[in-house]
Amino acid sequence: MKKIKILSLVIISTLLLSTQSLVHSKDVKTIIKELITPKEAQLPSAKGDLKTRGISRGPGITVLSPDVSLADVKSPFDFKVKFEPRGGVKVDAASVKVTYLKFPYVDLTERVKPAISENGINLENAAVPAGEHSVRITVKDADGRESNAVVTLVVSK
């Protein structure tokens, strides 16, 4: 009889804990995703020319959020980028690369991968340390035509 009571308690406790973790996992909006770590932010800036090529037939890249024209972006923020197909050719979401322009370069693609689609990047609650950060976004279309954009964020906490 004692074994049955103990087994029942263990099962009930397990069910309660698993239900509680499900509730927390559904509350995605409150989860802050670290886009750039403080350790990465301390790396030296990348050397050389960080500009992208002028005219490109690849997909258009437009940063929707945060407003990069502001002198001061608050972290965390929603990182939203729109990809615009050109010439009726679809964007290849698997080709998207996001690179933090430090020395050495830091590949951020895996961190944002769940937020990437052929329409763009929609990463909510991206945390970035205070400071100036340059990120290069690269995308190709189904024909292999590539576009790049460098986004510079000035972030405060």
N, C-alpha and C positions, 0 to 999 in steps of 0.2 A: 504494500500500500504506500509506503514511504517513497519507493522508487517511482511510482506513478505520479505522486504529487511533485516530486523533484523534476521529473521529466516534463510535466505540465508547466511548471514554472519556467523551465528553460525554453520551452517552445513559445510560451506567451511573451517572455522577455525578448526572444529573437524576433518575433513578429513585430513587437512594438518598436524595437530599434530599427528594423528594416523599413517600417512605415515612416519613421521619423526621418531617416536619411532620404527617402523618396520625396518627402515634402521639401527638404532643403535643396535637393537637386533640381526641383522644378522652379525654384525661385532664382532663375538664372540672372535676372536683371541686377540683383544685388551682388553678384560675383564679380570681383574686380580681376581683370586679366593683366598680368604684367607683360607689357609689350617690350619694354626696354628695362633691363635690370640696372641697379645702381653701379654694379661692377662694370658693366658694359659702357655705361655713361662716362666712366672715368678713363676709358681707353683714349689714346691720342686721336685727334681728327685725321681723317683720310687725307692723303697727300694728292696733289695734282688737281686737274680740272674736273669738277663734279657736274658740269653742265651736260645736258643731253643734246642729241642732234636736233637740228632745226625742223625741217619738214619730214613728216613720216606718214606713210600710207597705212600704218598699223592702227589699232584701236585708239580712240581718244581716251585720255585719263583726266578726270576732273575730281578734285578733292571737294567733297560736300561738307564734311565736318572732321575736325574743328575748323573754324574760320582762320585760315593761315594768314590772313591780312591783319589779324589782331596782333598787337605787340606782346600779348600775354594770354596764354592758353592755360586753363586750370586743369589739373590732373586729379582724378581720372576723367576721360572724355570719350565720346563716341567717335571712333575712327571710321569714317564713311567715304568711300571712293567709288565713283561711277565710271564704268567702262562703256565706251560708245563704239559699237561696230561701225566700220566704214565699208562702203561698196557692197553692202548686203552680205558680208562675210562674217560669220559668227566668231565671237571671242572664245579663245581656248582657255578655259578657267584653269586647267592643269598646268599651263605655262606661266602662271603668275609667280613672280618672285618679289619678295620684299626684303631689302637689304639696308641695314643700318650702316651709314657711311663713316666708319671708324677704321683705325688701323690696328689689327686687320679687320676687314669687313665682317659684319655679324649678320648671318642669314636669319631673318625673322619669319621666313615663310611658314615653317611648321607651327609657329605660335598663332598665326592668323589663318591657317588653312581651313579650319571649320567655318570661318566667316567669309570665305571666298566663293563667288559664283561667277557665271558668265556676265552678270550685270554689274559686278564690282566687289567691293569689300565692305562688310557691315560688322565691325567689331565694336561691341558695346563695352563701356567701362574699361577702356584701355588705360593702364597706369604707366606713367613715364616720369622719371625723376626730373626735378627742376633743372633747367638749363636749355641750351640750344641744341637741337637734334635734327640732323638731315637724314632722310630716308628716301631710298630710290625704289620706285615701283616699276616693274617691267612686266609687260603683257604682250602676248602674240595672238594673232587671229588664226583661223583654221588654215589659212594659206601660208602661215609662217612669218607674216609681216609683223615686225616688232615695234613697240613704242615704249618710251621711258619717260618718267617724270620724277624730279627730285622735289620732295616736300621738306621744307624747313620749319620746324616748330620751336617756338620760344615758350617754354613751359614753366609755370610756377605752381607751387603746391597750394 
